[in-house]
Amino acid sequence: MSYDKDKLPEFAYQWFDNFNSGYLVLDPNKNILFCNRYLSELIQLPVSDIIDTPISQYLTKASSIFIETYIYPLLLAEQALEESQMSWVIANGDVIPVVANIRLTEDGTSFWSLYVCTNRDKLHAELIQTRDQLVEQTKNLYTLATTDPLTGLLNRRELLTQANIISHQANRNQSSYAVLAVDVDFFKKVNDTYGHQAGDDVLVALAQSLTVNVRQNDLVARVGGEEFLILLSDIQPNDVFSIAEKIRLNVAAVIVHNIQITVSIGAALFVADTNYAFSHIWTLADKALYQSKHNGRNQTTIVTH
Amino acid sequence: MNDIQFRNNVKILGNYQGPTLILAHGFGCDQNMWRFMVPALQDSYKLVLFDYVGSGQSQLTDFSIEKYASLEGYAQDICDILVEYDLHDVTIVGHSVSATIAAIVSLRHPDLIKHIIMVCPSPCFFNDPPTYGGGFERGDLEELLGLMDKNYIGWANYLAPLVMGNTTSEALIGELSGSFCSTDPLVAKTFAKATFFSDYRDILPLLSAQTLILQSRSDNLAGVHIGSYMHEQISNSQLHIVEAQGHCLHMTHYADIVPLILDFIELTE
């Protein structure tokens, strides 16, 4: 197919030149076969200088990548595309946003209609900036809503949300999980003797100790002043007691401001086939914790059902 | 249907008795890219087509920004397919970034990957003067991400990244436009960053698979000099420059490259 200018009536070119948008024809190698006055004025070069040059000459490098990785594959698959934005570089070096609708014919020739979209681009940039800010804010709000500000652990509400999901999954998959209720022994004494700041520091150190002694998928939450809860998901029932003991002994090794603390732990197991809700397992763990306290603290009690 | 088949929209076709070819699509598109080459290959080869998680008809719920922030995550998709389908003596045909991903896979499974066909590859898109010219400055690539924000848009999903936390995956399921290159903006940007900001030049000398590098004579993304560089770095490699313009030889010049691929596999058995 030829786009020899001589074969079209002159008035057709005048018509094309009167459109207030760009018209462009490219050969299969993306060289320019035709362009109208709008584009020539945009690029600030005479039409005769533009013909036979590759389109990449008038695009930012990013736009060239975009054409190669997105526009052409899409055109080859679907023959047409609409509202694709790219950046054109004009003679004085300015970069101008341009939107294109493009059709590709079977012989590889492509037909482009283009218009400058500076205003739309500004709006778009604002939208993107706003979205990015909102993403950041949402992230911050999510963190605020789900974590305990002092320790960074999950808060009670988020624990309940995630624990219920895990519990349902365990029911469905016939797997087991364990709940450890952890409570600091004589914490009031720490606050009374060393002050609340020291008490807070102890809780932070304790939280770290709990976190490093469980797997990444386990949940660790602060559910009250000095009460913590650990959910060990997908766990072998026989392993629970030793894990709880490891956690307890590691806490006993934590020393902050020369303060050494111990914890009592109550462990309860969810085993397949029981269908108990998470809240029930937590209650059992609390009862076991009470038993640990009752038996002299700094120890682990485990119950099943 | 197994999980991997569902997750990666795996399609196996062609000659089940023949040797295995995995066709790995490039950045931004999906397995439909291979539609022009498939008819010429399916009589002799067992063809494994798939979409990376996040692309095409894959399961968007399996997408995670952390996993797919590096090419290793995409390589894992292929590794999972290798294992799930118990594939051996495999040839991976990888377009563009998938050539690099295929290289990563072959290092993990040198016993399974016999050949790699790299179509328009580049191990590193940015310039690292004075020794390496990837073709782009970091600023160009940053601008590309901005352009994608304005283009790679399942418009309905434009604000999806706002929905964080537990609901992210559900939000990602949102409707995508019918275009095969359309993808979720978050997914596209993650893949773009993994593709255009990575540098895998250091793994090239470690490759042992027989490797055919197919480069266009004129490709704005991956010039002939990048093909030559890769050929120098990969010991068991051949370089073939195709007289063509563009970055999609498998779509525009499939009739030229299919015989090259077939000959290469046969002659390097």
Boltz contact constraints between the chains, C-beta under 6 A:
constraints:
  - contact:
      token1: [A, 29]
      token2: [B, 245]
      max_distance: 6.0
  - contact:
      token1: [A, 56]
      token2: [B, 220]
      max_distance: 6.0
  - contact:
      token1: [A, 61]
      token2: [B, 136]
      max_distance: 6.0
  - contact:
      token1: [A, 61]
      token2: [B, 140]
      max_distance: 6.0
  - contact:
      token1: [A, 62]
      token2: [B, 140]
      max_distance: 6.0
  - contact:
      token1: [A, 62]
      token2: [B, 143]
      max_distance: 6.0
  - contact:
      token1: [A, 62]
      token2: [B, 144]
      max_distance: 6.0
  - contact:
      token1: [A, 62]
      token2: [B, 147]
      max_distance: 6.0
  - contact:
      token1: [A, 64]
      token2: [B, 220]
      max_distance: 6.0
  - contact:
      token1: [A, 65]
      token2: [B, 144]
      max_distance: 6.0
  - contact:
      token1: [A, 65]
      token2: [B, 221]
      max_distance: 6.0
  - contact:
      token1: [A, 66]
      token2: [B, 147]
      max_distance: 6.0
  - contact:
      token1: [A, 68]
      token2: [B, 220]
      max_distance: 6.0
  - contact:
      token1: [A, 68]
      token2: [B, 221]
      max_distance: 6.0
  - contact:
      token1: [A, 68]
      token2: [B, 247]
      max_distance: 6.0
  - contact:
      token1: [A, 69]
      token2: [B, 27]
      max_distance: 6.0
  - contact:
      token1: [A, 69]
      token2: [B, 28]
      max_distance: 6.0
  - contact:
      token1: [A, 70]
      token2: [B, 28]
      max_distance: 6.0
  - contact:
      token1: [A, 70]
      token2: [B, 181]
      max_distance: 6.0
  - contact:
      token1: [A, 72]
      token2: [B, 248]
      max_distance: 6.0
  - contact:
      token1: [A, 73]
      token2: [B, 29]
      max_distance: 6.0
  - contact:
      token1: [A, 73]
      token2: [B, 181]
      max_distance: 6.0
  - contact:
      token1: [A, 73]
      token2: [B, 248]
      max_distance: 6.0
  - contact:
      token1: [A, 74]
      token2: [B, 181]
      max_distance: 6.0
  - contact:
      token1: [A, 76]
      token2: [B, 251]
      max_distance: 6.0
  - contact:
      token1: [A, 77]
      token2: [B, 32]
      max_distance: 6.0
  - contact:
      token1: [A, 77]
      token2: [B, 180]
      max_distance: 6.0
  - contact:
      token1: [A, 84]
      token2: [B, 151]
      max_distance: 6.0
  - contact:
      token1: [A, 85]
      token2: [B, 150]
      max_distance: 6.0
  - contact:
      token1: [A, 85]
      token2: [B, 151]
      max_distance: 6.0
  - contact:
      token1: [A, 124]
      token2: [B, 150]
      max_distance: 6.0
  - contact:
      token1: [A, 128]
      token2: [B, 149]
      max_distance: 6.0
  - contact:
      token1: [A, 134]
      token2: [B, 162]
      max_distance: 6.0
  - contact:
      token1: [A, 135]
      token2: [B, 161]
      max_distance: 6.0
  - contact:
      token1: [A, 135]
      token2: [B, 162]
      max_distance: 6.0
  - contact:
      token1: [A, 138]
      token2: [B, 162]
      max_distance: 6.0
  - contact:
      token1: [A, 138]
      token2: [B, 164]
      max_distance: 6.0
  - contact:
      token1: [A, 139]
      token2: [B, 164]
      max_distance: 6.0
  - contact:
      token1: [A, 142]
      token2: [B, 164]
      max_distance: 6.0
  - contact:
      token1: [A, 142]
      token2: [B, 165]
      max_distance: 6.0
